[in-house]
Amino acid sequence: AYEIERDSRKDLYTAVNAVYTNKLEMDKLNDEDRRLVERLIITFKNAGVALSDYDREQLMTYKKRLSELKIQFNRNIRTQDGRVLYTREELAGLPDSFFEDRATETIDGIVRYIVTTKLPDYSPVVRYASLEDSRRRIFLANSQRCPENIALLQDIVELRLKIAQLLGYKSHAELQLSTKMAKNPEVVMEFLNNLHAKFEVLGKRELEMRAELKKADKAGAGNDYTGLFGWDRLYYTNIIKKRKYNIDMEEVKKYFSVETVTRGILDIYQNMLSLHFVKVKNPSVWHSDVELYEVWEADKNTFLGHLYLDLFPRENKYNHAAMSHIRTGHTNPDGSLEYPASVMVANFPKATSLTPALMQHGNVVTLMHEMGHALHCICSRTKWSRFHGSSVERDFVEAPSQMLENWAWEPSVLRKFALHYKTGEPIPEDLLKRLIASRNNTVGLYNLEQLALALYDMKIHMIEEGTIDVKTTYNEIYDKVSLYKSGDEDSWAVTTFGHPVSGYAAGYYGYLWSEVYSADMFETRFLKDGIDNPQTGMDYRREILFPGGSRDASVSLEKFLGRKPNSSAYMRSIGLSSE
């Protein structure tokens, strides 16, 4: 509400506009100050300062209501966990570690295990449960857990259209993209449709492999094959990893304890980016699981900021992985610095009474990614907090973090922290090679799922009149594009897809858009110069992280790459021709 009131103040707009329309005044400003004035003008106009008093009042009413709806939508996702009760037999295929310290209920003399929709519970069931019905039940529990969000999302989309058109835009997508790298919805749709054609070739090939496996399973059980569903995706991907690459993900997990991996990743970023992390003892934090680190320059003389790690699940906590700013950095009027603080939130499996906290390799990739967002915050230095760290164009914001995911696939990196939790022995070379060889095992289907989410996000925000059924549209696009079926039972997975509500409206395409830049940066500089080359790391800090959003991302990319970016490296990274 504060931001809504602030950005709609005519007196502030008048003062800023007086500078903006005075060429002599604008010419006196440095680049960052000039950019601030230009962006403030856009902000004020999109807040409706140029509207009549009546329309501006209407706009503020819409925006305040929109804010309330978004808060409630996200609160529902955070607090409404589904749960399913299973017998041990119904969870055939899951490792013994899954049952360690797990809560149970006894009903009619039968012990049943409580499985929630939190990721450490949900993921193992859809990945390992050999009974399809067991996978289906938890999948549906997750996609049916926030029914109230259907109406909330419907209202959010309709309010956004009203706001956009009151401001003179045809659609909410046009409003959102006016300040992004893509600039307009037509460019985004062309980009997504081009990728669709490429991903579909890969995806159908991967889907056929999975279909053959499921057909064999059904035939062996004497049942008819009815297709591949959302609850089959991770299960058959895991089966293929076992059979094609001889990889047992439960065995791999033994080499990735959360403590050792976290320490190893911090060491890698220390060396590559010339940083120094100091763990704070007995920090004042919001939960005993949370760790706090001071971040310094490698010379230990210059303080940069604070990094909080909140890695394990608990009640009412955000149930995915993300980075958030606790405090953005900026320069105070007296020249002193306000130092940034960022928190990385995740939901990795906690330790049990028998084993320490262990993570799948996919969690290692996630940790690399989210840590990248946090370091974008901490390594940035801008005069204005508006431009600090990851406050860049939304369709670039993922690129620095996506690039750092590559380190989780580099043998020399994994050897440093992939150590058996019992023996301390490094991961066997043969297993390491097979793990890395499996990287693109599901690249087509994974990207088709991302594409489905991006196309849905654009579809609901490109409407220019009337309404659109958010639930039906999601199910239709997801089934068609992802190639997996949703099943006959009514479900509403859209209600737990929080990105379009929380900052990525008409912006989810940015995950795919940013992949192009991240692959180009990694191949052009780090693969060429060495992934642990400190000079390349410092170039990366100086040209990508340091300026934050104080200049266009395209400028930062060109300075780091030495040329304009292109998609060749990305196409090679997913096994497609760059032609």
N, C-alpha and C positions, 0 to 999 in steps of 0.2 A: 504493500500500500504506500509505503514511503517513496519508493521509486516512481510509482505512478503519479503521485502528487508532485514530486520534484520535477519530473520531466515535462509536466504540463504547465509549469509556471511561465507565464508570459514575460514577467520581469527578467527572469534569467535568460530567456530566449532573446529578448530585446538587447540585453547587454552583449551576449555572444554574437548576435547578428550584426551589431554595430562594428565589431572587429572584422567579421567575415566579409562584410560588404565594403570594407575600407582597404583598398589594395596596398596602400602605404603601410598600414598596420600589419597586414598579413605578411608582407615582404620582410618585416622586421623579425618575424617569428622564426625559431629554428624548426627543423622538420617535424619533431614530435609535437611541439606546441601547435603548429599549423594543422597537423593531422587531428589533434584533439578538437580544435575549433570546427573543422570540417565534419567530424563524426558527431559532435554535439548538435550541429545544425540538423543532421539527419535524424538524430534521436528526438529532438524537439518536434520536428515535423511529423515524425511517426507517432508522437504523443498527442498530436492534434492541436498544436498551438495556433496553427493557421485557420482552424475551423471557427465557425460561429460559436458564440457562447452556448447555445442550445446543443449543437452537435458535440462540442467539447465535453459538456456535462454528460451527454449520452455515452460518449467514448469512455469516460472515466468510470461510469457505471458498469459498462461492459467489461472493462479491464479488471476492475475490482472483483466482479463476479467470476471472471476467468481465473483469477488468482486463487479464489476460494475453491473452485472446482479442481484445479490442479493439485492443490494441497491435499484435498480429500482423496483424490485418485491415488496419489503416491502413498498416502497413509494406509490406504487399504492394501496396497501391494506389500507394504512393510509389515503389517500387523496380521493379515489374514492368511495364515498357513493352513494348507490342507493336510490331512493325515489319513493313512490307510493302515489297517491291522492285517498282519499276515501270519500264517503258521510258518514254521521253519521249512516245511516241505514246499510251500508256495514261493519261497525265496531260494529255491534250488539254483545253484550256479554262483551265488554270492560267496565271497571268501569268509572264512571264520572271523576275520578281524571286524567284519561288518556287525557282528552280533556282540562284540565285546562291550560290556556296560550298557547295552541297549535296553531301554525301558520296555516292559511288557504289561499286558493285561490278560487275565484269565477269564475266559467266557465259556460257561457250560463245561468247565473242567479242561478246556483247551487253552494252552499258552499261545498268545499271539503277540508278535513284535510290533511295536509302534514305529511307523516310518512316516516322517513328515515330508513336506515339499521343499524344505531347505536343501540347498545344493549338496551338502555332504551326505544326505539321506537319498535324495532323489536320483542323483547321477549314478551311483552304483546299481540301483535297481534297474534303470532303463539300459544300463550298459551290460549287466551280467545276468539278470534273471532269465533263465531259460524258458520259463512258462510265459507265453505271450500275454495271457490274461493278467498276470502279475505286473508286467510292464504297462499294459493298457490302463490298469486301475490307477497307478500312481501318476501316469501321464494325464489322465482325465482329471484326477484330483487337483493337479497343478493348473490345468487349463480351465477349471470350473470354480476356482477358489475366490474370485472377486466379482460376483455377478452384478453388484452395484455399479461397477465401473463401466458397464455398457452404457447406461444412461448418462453417466458423467462424461464419458468420452464423446458421446453424441452431442451433448450440450457444448463441450469444449470446441469441437470442430465447427459447429454452427456459430458460436460466438466469435471465433477467429475470422470467419468469413465476413461477419457483420463489421468487425473492427477494420479489416483490410479494406472493405469497400467504402466505409466511412472516410478512410484516409486516401481514397482515390485509386486504390489498386484493384485489379480484377479478381484476385484470389489471395489467400493467405500465403501460398507458395511464392507468388510474385513479390509480395511484401518481404518475406524472409530472405529470398535470394538476391534482393537488390544490393546487399552488402557482402555477398559471398563471392568466392572465386568464380563460380559457375555463372553468376549474374542473372540468369533467368531460367524458368522451368523447362523451356524448350531444349536448352543445352543439356540439362540434367537428363531429360527423357531420352535424348539421342545417345548419351553416354550409357545409360542403363540398358537400352534396347540393343546397342552394339555388344555389350558384355553378355547379355542374355543369349544371343546367338552362339557366342563362343563357349560359355559355360554349359549350355545345354548339350553340346557335343560331348564334353567330358562327363557331365552328370548322367546322361543316359547310359553311357558305357559303364560307369560305376554302379548305377542302379541295377543294371542287368546282372552283374556279379552278385549283388545282394539278393535279387529276386531268385536266382538259381539256388542259393543257400536256403532261403525260406521255403521254396517249393520242396526241396529235399526234406526239410524238417517236417513239413505238413504231410508229405507222402509217408514218411516214417511213422507218423502218429495216426495215419489213416484219415486225415482231414483234408478238406479242399483248400486250395490256395486262393485267397481273395484279394491279394495285393500287398503292397508295402505301406505301412502306416507310420505316423510320426513317432510312435513308441518303438518302432523297429530300427530307427536310424542309428543310434549309438550301439545297439546290440550287434547288428550285423557288421558294422564298421569294426567293432572289436574282434569279431570272429575272423574277419579278413586279415586283420593285423596278426592274429595268432597263426592262421594257416599260410598266408602268403609270406609274412616276414618272420614268423616264428617268434612273435613277441607276446609275452604274457604281461599285461599292464600291471597286474598285482605284483609281479616280480620286479618290474621296473620301479614301481613305487618305493620299494625298499631302499633304493639309492637316492631318494629325494626326501630327506627329513626337512621339515619347514625351517627349523633352526639353522641347519647347515646350508641349505639353499639360500636363505635370506642373507646370511653372513657372506656367502660366496658371491652373490650378486652385488652386494655393497662393495666388496673388494674389487670386483671387475669394474664397476662404475667409478670407483676411486681412481684406479689406474688409468682408465681410458679418458676420463674427464678431468683428471688432475684435481680430485676432491679428497677430503678427509672427513670420515664419519666418526663421531664420538657418541657412544651410547650413554644416555643419562641414567644414573642410578636413582632409584626411588623417585621417579618423576611424578608430578601432580597431573594425573590423567583421569579420564572418565570411567575407566574400567581396568581391572588388574591385568587383563590380557594385553593392554596397549603398551607399546614400546615407544620411546622418544629418543631421537638422535639429533645432535647438533651437527650441522654441515659447515665445514670450513674449506677454504682453499688448501691445496696440498701443502703449502708452506706453513700451515697452521696459524698464520698471523691474521688472516682476514675471514671474519665470520660471514656466512651466507644466509643461513636460515635454519628452521626446524623441520624435521620430518617425523611424523607420527605413523606408526604401523599398527593397524587394528585388523588382524588377520583371521579371527575365528568367529563363528556364528554365536548368536545369543538371541534371546527373545526380543522382538520389536526392533531389531537391527536391520538396516538395509541388507537385502538378501542376495546381492550379486557383488561384483567387484567394481570399484570406482575410485577416483581421486577427487578430493574436494579441497578448496582453499579454506583454511581457517583464517588466514590473514594474507592479503596480497601486499607485495612490496611496492614501495614508491619513495620518492625523494621529498622530504619535508621542506617547507619554505626556508628553514635555516641551513639547508644543505645536508642535514643528517639523513640517514636512511631508516626507513621503516622496513624491518626485515620480514620476509615471507615465512609462512608456516603452512605446510600442506599435510594432509592425512591420506594415506592409502588404506582403503577399506576392502576387505575380502571375506570370504566364508570358506576357508580351507578346513578340512577335517581336523578335529581336535585330537589331542593325545588321549589314549585310554589307559586303563590301569596296567595294560600289558605292553603297549607299544607307544612310541613317541608320535607326535603329529607328523604324518607322512602325506606326501602330495603326489598326484599324477603328474606326468610330464606336461600335460596341458595346463596344469596349475602353475608350473614353472614359467611357461609362456605368458600366462596372465600376470604373474608377479613382475616379470620383465616389462610388460606393457604398462601396467599401472604405475610402476616405479618411474617409468619414463615420463608420465604426466607430472608426477611429483617433482622430478628434477627439472622439468621445464619451468615449473614455478620457482624453484629454489635458485636456479642458475640464471634467471632473468634479472635484468636491471633496467628499469624504466623510470622516467620522471613521474609519470602518471599511473596510478593503480589501474585505471581503465585498460591499459595496454599490457599489464604485467603478465608474464608467463604464458599460460595457455589461452590467454584472451586474444586469440587470433581468429581468422576466418574459420567458421565452423567446419568447412570442408577441407581445412588443412590441419585442424587441431589433433587429429589422430595420427598424422604422418610421423612425427618424432617418436611416438610410442610404438607404432607399428614397426618402425625401422629397428628399434631395439629388441623386438621379438626374435630377430635373426640370430642374436647371440645364444638363444636357447637351443639352437640347432647346430652350433659350431662345436666340433669335437674338442678343440683345445679349451673351450670355455667349460663344457660339461665335465671334462676330466678334473676340473678344479674343485667342484663341489658335489658331483654325483658319487657319493660314498655310501656304502652299505651301513645302515643305521646300527647294526650289531657289531660288525667286524671292522668298519672303517675302510674296507677294501674299495678301491675305485671300481666303477662300473666296467665290466669286461668289454674289451675292444670289440668283440664280435657282436655283442648286444648293442653297443653304441652304434656300430655301423648299420645294424638292422633298424634301429630306432630312427636314425637320420634318413635312411632309405624310404621309410614309411611316411615321410613328411607330406607328400602330395597324394597320399592314398585316397583322400576324400575331398580333394580340392574343388572338383566340379560341383558336388552336392552341397558342400559347405557354402560355396559362393552363390549357388542358386538360392539357398535359404536366406543369405544376406540380401540378395537381389529381390526376393519376394518381399522382405520387410521394407526395403527401400522403395519399391514400386507401390506398395500399399500406402506408405507414408506420403508419397507424392500424390497418389490418387485421391486420398481424402482431403488433401490441402490444395488441390488444383481446381476443385469445384468452384464455379462462378455464379451458380444460382441453385435454389432449391436445397435439398438435403441429400445425404448419402448414408446408407445403412452401414455403420462402421463394422458391425460384427459379420454380416454376410459378405461384405466386400473383402474383409480380411481372410475369411475362410476360402473364398473363391480364388483369390490371388495366391494364397499360400499353397493350396492344393495344386493349382495349375503350374506354378513356377517352381516350387520346391521339388515337385515330382512325387512327394509323399502324400498319402491320403490322410484326412482328419478322422475318418470313421463315421458311422451312421449316428452315433450318440451326439446329442447337442453339446457343443463346447464353445468356449469364448476365450481362447488363448490371447486374443487381442487385449484383454483387460489386464494382463500382466506384462505387456510390452510397453515399458515406461518411457522409452526414449522420445517418442513424438510428443509426449506431454512435458518432458523435463529438459527442454533446451534443444532437442533435435527435430522439431517440427519442420517438415519439408527439408530435413537435413540429414536423415539417416543414410542417404546416398553417400555422404561424406566419408563413411568407413571404406567404401570401395574407391572413391575418388582419391582419398589419401594414400591408398595402397600403391597407386602409380608413383607418387612422390617418394614414398618410403623405400620402395624397391630401387628407384633410381639413385637415391642418396646412398643406400647401402652398397650397391654394386659399383657405382662410379667412384666413390671415395674410400669406403672402408675395406671392401674386398681388394681394391687396387692397392691401397696404401698399407693395409694390415689392420685387422679388427681391433688390435690393442695399441695402435699407433697413437701416442699421446698428442702429437702435433695435429693429426686429423681430428682427434677428440676436441682439442682446443678450437680448431676451425669450426667444428660443429657447435660448440658452445657459443662462440663469438657471432656466427652468422645465423644460426637457427634458434638457439635457446635465449641468448642474451637480449635480442631486440623485442622478443614477445610479439605483441601486436602493434608496436610503434611504427611499423612500416608494412607494406603489402607483403604477404607470404611469398608471392611470386618473385619479389626482389630478394628476399632472404634465400630462396631456393637457387636463384641464378648466381648469387654471390658464393654460395657453398659449392655448387656444381661447376661453376665456371662457364655455364651455358644455360639455355632454357631447358626445362625438364621435358622428358618424353616418356612414352609408355613401353619402350622396348624391353627394359629390364624387368618390368612387371610381367609382361607376357612370357618372358623366358622363365621367370620364377615359378609360374604355374604350369609350365610345360607346353606352352603354345608358341607358335611362330609370331614374331613381332611384325610380320608383314601386314 
